[in-house]
Amino acid sequence: MKITLPEFESALGNMTFPVAVATSGGVDSFALLLLVNQLAQKKKGRVVALTVDHGLRPESAQEVLQVQEWVQERGIEHVILTWEGIKPSSHIQEKAREARYHLLTKWCQKNQVSTLLLGHHAQDQEETFWLRLSSGSGLEGLGGMKNRIERQGIVVLRPLLRFSKERLKATVLCENQEWIQDPSNQNSTFFRGRIRPVLEAEGLSSSRLFKVMEKLREDADFIQESLHKGIGEMVQLQEGGYVTFERISFDALHPALKKRFISFLMKWFSHSDYAPRSTQVQSIIEKLANKKPFTAGGIYWLPRQSEIFLLREMSAIKGTLCLKTLQEKTLWDQRFWIDPEIQKIVSRETNFGPLGFVSGLKKEVESSIPSRIWPTLPALWLKGNVVAIPHLCYNKLKCEKDLREFIYLKPLFHDSLRFTI
């Protein structure tokens, strides 16, 4: 039985147009696109289908063009996104997925489309559980994919997680829509290709598994809420791009929260969508108890008697960039946003990068920011000389504007949109 529009609207929840739909050409993504397009026609909204060409198979380019033809025949906008560069020789599916998400969210950011829809369905959710169980995932992982997340400022929705593949097929067939079969889905080289026939042969109950996953998600959500509350109360995000928190409050945390607390801060510095390895997190917690400084995860950890400081490790800071190349707001060193409007204030030949170690600076600057933080601060360079250090109020430029209006710190908790809708 096909998925009806009222059913789809109920599963979709609160969503506003315009939206982008990841459309691989498979039956899952076509079912999603057809349903979203029906809703768009009803509400006079805009839909854009995005298809990623991974370039991993010789026939992929032709398949992408076929998808484009099918989509455009229905009067739906379509954009092809190409994964360029040298392809990996190992962990292909994982890296292809990362590349796909990057391309999709980047397009949404550039085109001011704040919502991206993905066609994962009930069978995908089941496979995700077994995949994560086999890799030793914790509570959050075993809860499965969420219906709604935010990724790099884009709201990502998965409205089909409760619908079976059979109903998706019925939906597509009712619309007389052809689709492309991805051979990697049956490839036994990959875990999903191996687990699918096992689940089918054993006849494992989807409804029972989903109830278990729902309970796990409830517990995970409770822990996450407690974590965010604790972080909001304990952590101080300092103007200089470093973090401090009280040792006594950290030591009082439950071990489960303590691990997630450290993981959260490491992700803030790395801007990664994935948590660090549990073994690395546990090692950091043990080292913090020793009260000796160390480096890990691109962070310089500085435990003191009453406070713990997290500073950016100098060797982890990326190189300089030339301001004239900025065309959009850019996150530098995963800590500071740079607004391209700064080009109207300073020379376009100015370079942007870490201050590093500059001799004699202490004689010229008075700041509440500890001097050991200074080398990690963003600075403006011109012809090999430092001309401005906004966060130290150091400015040799011929402008009275506070440059911190154009170079500002990323918040602890992700600000949902970096552009105006």
Rosetta blueprint (number, residue, H / E / L):
1 M L
2 K L
3 I L
4 T L
5 L H
6 P H
7 E H
8 F H
9 E H
10 S H
11 A H
12 L H
13 G L
14 N L
15 M L
16 T L
17 F L
18 P L
19 V E
20 A E
21 V E
22 A E
23 T L
24 S L
25 G L
26 G L
27 V H
28 D H
29 S H
30 F H
31 A H
32 L H
33 L H
34 L H
35 L H
36 V H
37 N H
38 Q H
39 L H
40 A H
41 Q H
42 K H
43 K H
44 K L
45 G L
46 R L
47 V E
48 V E
49 A E
50 L E
51 T E
52 V E
53 D E
54 H L
55 G L
56 L L
57 R L
58 P L
59 E L
60 S H
61 A H
62 Q H
63 E H
64 V H
65 L H
66 Q H
67 V H
68 Q H
69 E H
70 W H
71 V H
72 Q H
73 E H
74 R L
75 G L
76 I L
77 E E
78 H E
79 V E
80 I E
81 L E
82 T E
83 W L
84 E L
85 G L
86 I L
87 K L
88 P L
89 S L
90 S L
91 H L
92 I H
93 Q H
94 E H
95 K H
96 A H
97 R H
98 E H
99 A H
100 R H
101 Y H
102 H H
103 L H
104 L H
105 T H
106 K H
107 W H
108 C H
109 Q H
110 K H
111 N L
112 Q L
113 V L
114 S L
115 T E
116 L E
117 L E
118 L L
119 G L
120 H L
121 H L
122 A H
123 Q H
124 D H
125 Q H
126 E H
127 E H
128 T H
129 F H
130 W H
131 L H
132 R H
133 L H
134 S H
135 S L
136 G L
137 S L
138 G L
139 L H
140 E H
141 G H
142 L H
143 G L
144 G L
145 M L
146 K L
147 N L
148 R E
149 I E
150 E E
151 R E
152 Q L
153 G L
154 I E
155 V E
156 V E
157 L E
158 R L
159 P L
160 L L
161 L L
162 R L
163 F L
164 S L
165 K H
166 E H
167 R H
168 L H
169 K H
170 A H
171 T H
172 V H
173 L H
174 C H
175 E L
176 N L
177 Q L
178 E L
179 W L
180 I L
181 Q L
182 D L
183 P H
184 S H
185 N H
186 Q H
187 N L
188 S L
189 T L
190 F L
191 F H
192 R H
193 G H
194 R H
195 I H
196 R H
197 P H
198 V H
199 L H
200 E H
201 A H
202 E H
203 G L
204 L L
205 S L
206 S H
207 S H
208 R H
209 L H
210 F H
211 K H
212 V H
213 M H
214 E H
215 K H
216 L H
217 R H
218 E H
219 D H
220 A H
221 D H
222 F H
223 I H
224 Q H
225 E H
226 S H
227 L H
228 H H
229 K H
230 G H
231 I H
232 G H
233 E H
234 M H
235 V L
236 Q E
237 L E
238 Q E
239 E L
240 G L
241 G L
242 Y E
243 V E
244 T E
245 F E
246 E E
247 R H
248 I H
249 S H
250 F H
251 D H
252 A L
253 L L
254 H L
255 P H
256 A H
257 L H
258 K H
259 K H
260 R H
261 F H
262 I H
263 S H
264 F H
265 L H
266 M H
267 K H
268 W H
269 F H
270 S H
271 H L
272 S L
273 D L
274 Y L
275 A L
276 P L
277 R L
278 S H
279 T H
280 Q H
281 V H
282 Q H
283 S H
284 I H
285 I H
286 E H
287 K H
288 L H
289 A H
290 N H
291 K L
292 K L
293 P L
294 F E
295 T E
296 A E
297 G L
298 G L
299 I E
300 Y E
301 W E
302 L E
303 P E
304 R L
305 Q L
306 S L
307 E E
308 I E
309 F E
310 L E
311 L E
312 R E
313 E L
314 M H
315 S H
316 A H
317 I L
318 K L
319 G L
320 T L
321 L E
322 C E
323 L H
324 K H
325 T H
326 L L
327 Q L
328 E L
329 K L
330 T E
331 L E
332 W E
333 D L
334 Q L
335 R L
336 F E
337 W E
338 I E
339 D L
340 P H
341 E H
342 I H
343 Q H
344 K H
345 I L
346 V L
347 S L
348 R L
349 E L
350 T L
351 N E
352 F E
353 G E
354 P E
355 L L
356 G L
357 F L
358 V L
359 S L
360 G L
361 L H
362 K H
363 K H
364 E L
365 V L
366 E L
367 S L
368 S L
369 I L
370 P L
371 S L
372 R L
373 I L
374 W H
375 P H
376 T H
377 L L
378 P E
379 A E
380 L E
381 W E
382 L E
383 K L
384 G L
385 N E
386 V E
387 V E
388 A E
389 I E
390 P H
391 H H
392 L H
393 C L
394 Y E
395 N E
396 K L
397 L L
398 K L
399 C L
400 E L
401 K L
402 D L
403 L H
404 R H
405 E H
406 F L
407 I E
408 Y E
409 L E
410 K L
411 P L
412 L L
413 F L
414 H L
415 D L
416 S L
417 L L
418 R L
419 F L
420 T L
421 I L
